[in-house]
Amino acid sequence: MLRLNCFFQAKRGKYNEALEAAMLLTAKSVHHEGCVAYDVFESATRKDVFMICETWTDEAALEKHSQTPEFAECVAKIEECGLLKLEKFAF
């Protein structure tokens, strides 16, 4: 299995726009083949930070997910709104 933690820090005034894109991506991604879990968590201490946490059965499922139109559209919107940092773990 693979776990991805995608940390996001918003540009001034762009947090809500990015969060909406992350929520849309989450709503669609939970139905993708090989998705074990997909969620968005907001920081309790920093108002400009959230994290998308994903768990996938394998690299093939993650690759298929990353090729979907909603992934491209939503990730582009999130990156337009701030800084996205990815941590990837296999277990």
RAJOFEN-V864218 format. One record per backbone hydrogen bond with DSSP energy under -1.0 kcal/mol. CO is the residue of the C=O (numbers start at 1). NH is the residue of the N-H. If there is no record, write none. Layout:
BEGIN
CO_NH / CO_NH
END
This chain:
BEGIN
1_91 / 2_56 / 3_89 / 4_54 / 5_87 / 6_52 / 7_85 / 8_50 / 9_83 / 11_14 / 14_18 / 15_19 / 16_20 / 17_21 / 18_22 / 19_23 / 20_24 / 21_25 / 22_26 / 23_27 / 24_28 / 25_29 / 26_30 / 28_31 / 29_32 / 32_35 / 34_57 / 37_55 / 39_53 / 41_51 / 46_49 / 48_10 / 49_43 / 50_8 / 51_41 / 52_6 / 53_39 / 54_4 / 55_36 / 55_37 / 56_2 / 58_62 / 59_63 / 60_64 / 61_65 / 62_66 / 65_68 / 68_72 / 69_73 / 70_74 / 71_75 / 72_76 / 73_77 / 74_78 / 75_79 / 76_80 / 77_81 / 81_11 / 83_9 / 85_7 / 87_5 / 89_3
END
